[in-house]
Amino acid sequence: MESWTREAKLALTSQFLGFMLDAYDLLFVSALTPYIEKNLVPPGLTGLVGYFVTLALGLGLTLIGRPLGSAIFGNFGDVWGRRRTLMITIIGFSVFSALIGLLPTYAAIGIAASILYAVLRFIEGIFVGGEYAVGHPFAIEYAPSKWRGLVSGIAQGAFSWGTAIGAGIVYLFISVLGDKAMSDYGWRLVFFTGLIPAAVAFIIRYLVPETPVFRKALSERKLERIPFFSLFRPPTLYTFLNVFVLMTGLFFSSYSLFDFATGILTKAGLSTQEASLYYSLAGVFAAIAATLWGLSSDFIGRKKAFLIAAIVTIILATPSFYLWYNAAKANDVGLLFLGSFLIGWLTQWPWGLVPVYLSERFITKRRASGVGFGYSSGVFISAWMPIYSIPLSAYFAGIEGGDPWFVAAFFLILAAVIYGIAALIGPETRTVDLYWTEESEKIR
């Protein structure tokens, strides 16, 4: 595509809404952890252990379901088409998220409450995995070729906007209902709010036709019956392994914010309401960072953009989390604002390159499978960050005093090292033609 067509704009809007909902939902699980812990988790689990176990149930299992979903729906997206598959994923994703608001409490049904919560989060993760597996190629294949980085940044920035909006919703509900009502029933209402943007995304997908790239591959019979299996055969295997390492680092980066922000700020003395406000600010800065850094890659290239992000992040990670934590302890509004800016930016700016870089790495007939499973594979190791954090918090107790700001900085530095090495090994892809049908045509 060379111009901003109506379909290109609608495809981007569709993916923006769908991906926004992904973060919107994850934010709820993270920000509402104190309420979920009180209602759905065994009461014997207290302190950091209870906090991290609740996160593992809510975030870890959802994230583990994503690779399965990206494998299933990514394969469908390469066989059935991007549009039809996306209409299915948005329905499943939004419905299972809303069902969490209907769960009985631990006091009512015992451990079954925790089990049902875990099951719903896992199934929801399957649909989410399909959502970005197909949604990212859908938006990028429609994008003007010289502005694919910008489209990537906007689409990926939707995740951070979802974080900001979700945190704002939590802040609003707490402000209106109060802490007790939120603990009793308010947290349930929050999960229902995602049904509205999901309905809008579904309507847009219904109106937008299949991408020209996929239609051409279909008409020329350039598709495979089970493209997912081809990811594990050379030479596509080498591309997949490189993407796996890249995404492992990027997910560690992302969860340095999503897993720790509420815990860092509340344990430093802020209320859940105040923490949600600064979490929301970090999300706004993250969205801006992803968009601008995606745009920058249209000029300096994808590879250089990743490497710059990695180097700067390694340098600034520890002082930024230290600043944010101590600003919260002092309740210094100015420094809290600065900390939100730094943490939001550092944890999310390389993500602005992900939709375009992954779409450019895989050939047309394997693109949704490769983008989806490659993207999701990053959670195999990183999804268990809350579990890793328990011994690390004890190990670093002398530095952070039991409050997890240094653990978060540690994971962010580790993240930058990992994705920086992967980007250094990988190719530059900015000038790739997205209608690419045979592996031998390009060196990836």
TARA-V546730 format. One record per residue. N is the residue number from 0. SS is DSSP state (H for helix, E for strand, C for the rest). Layout:
n: [N,N]
ss: [SS,SS]
//
This chain:
n: [0,1,2,3,4,5,6,7,8,9,10,11,12,13,14,15,16,17,18,19,20,21,22,23,24,25,26,27,28,29,30,31,32,33,34,35,36,37,38,39,40,41,42,43,44,45,46,47,48,49,50,51,52,53,54,55,56,57,58,59,60,61,62,63,64,65,66,67,68,69,70,71,72,73,74,75,76,77,78,79,80,81,82,83,84,85,86,87,88,89,90,91,92,93,94,95,96,97,98,99,100,101,102,103,104,105,106,107,108,109,110,111,112,113,114,115,116,117,118,119,120,121,122,123,124,125,126,127,128,129,130,131,132,133,134,135,136,137,138,139,140,141,142,143,144,145,146,147,148,149,150,151,152,153,154,155,156,157,158,159,160,161,162,163,164,165,166,167,168,169,170,171,172,173,174,175,176,177,178,179,180,181,182,183,184,185,186,187,188,189,190,191,192,193,194,195,196,197,198,199,200,201,202,203,204,205,206,207,208,209,210,211,212,213,214,215,216,217,218,219,220,221,222,223,224,225,226,227,228,229,230,231,232,233,234,235,236,237,238,239,240,241,242,243,244,245,246,247,248,249,250,251,252,253,254,255,256,257,258,259,260,261,262,263,264,265,266,267,268,269,270,271,272,273,274,275,276,277,278,279,280,281,282,283,284,285,286,287,288,289,290,291,292,293,294,295,296,297,298,299,300,301,302,303,304,305,306,307,308,309,310,311,312,313,314,315,316,317,318,319,320,321,322,323,324,325,326,327,328,329,330,331,332,333,334,335,336,337,338,339,340,341,342,343,344,345,346,347,348,349,350,351,352,353,354,355,356,357,358,359,360,361,362,363,364,365,366,367,368,369,370,371,372,373,374,375,376,377,378,379,380,381,382,383,384,385,386,387,388,389,390,391,392,393,394,395,396,397,398,399,400,401,402,403,404,405,406,407,408,409,410,411,412,413,414,415,416,417,418,419,420,421,422,423,424,425,426,427,428,429,430,431,432,433,434,435,436,437,438,439,440,441,442,443]
ss: [C,C,C,C,C,H,H,H,H,H,H,H,H,H,H,H,H,H,H,H,H,H,H,H,H,H,H,H,H,H,H,C,H,H,H,H,H,H,H,H,C,C,C,C,C,C,H,H,H,H,H,H,H,H,H,H,H,H,H,H,H,H,H,H,H,H,H,H,H,H,H,H,H,H,H,H,H,H,H,C,C,H,H,H,H,H,H,H,H,H,H,H,H,H,H,H,H,H,H,H,H,H,C,C,C,H,H,H,H,C,H,H,H,H,H,H,H,H,H,H,H,H,H,H,H,H,H,H,H,H,H,H,H,H,H,H,H,H,H,H,H,H,C,C,H,H,H,H,H,H,H,H,H,H,H,H,H,H,H,H,H,H,H,H,H,H,H,H,H,H,H,H,H,H,H,H,H,H,H,H,H,H,H,H,H,H,H,H,H,H,H,H,C,H,H,H,H,H,H,H,H,H,H,H,H,H,H,C,C,C,C,H,H,H,H,H,H,H,H,C,C,C,C,C,C,C,H,H,H,H,C,C,C,C,C,H,H,H,H,H,H,H,H,H,H,H,H,H,H,H,H,H,H,H,H,H,H,H,C,C,H,H,H,H,H,H,H,C,C,C,C,H,H,H,H,H,H,H,H,H,H,H,H,H,H,H,H,H,H,H,H,H,H,H,H,H,H,H,H,H,C,H,H,H,H,H,H,H,H,H,H,H,H,H,H,H,H,H,H,H,H,H,H,H,H,H,H,H,H,H,C,C,H,H,H,H,H,H,H,H,H,H,H,H,H,H,H,H,H,H,H,H,H,H,H,H,H,H,H,H,H,C,C,H,H,H,H,H,H,H,H,H,H,H,H,H,H,C,H,H,H,H,C,C,H,H,H,H,H,H,H,H,H,H,H,C,H,H,H,H,C,C,C,C,H,H,H,H,H,H,H,H,H,H,H,H,H,H,H,H,H,H,H,H,H,C,C,C,C,C,C,C,C,C,C,C,C,C,H,H,H,C,C,C]
//
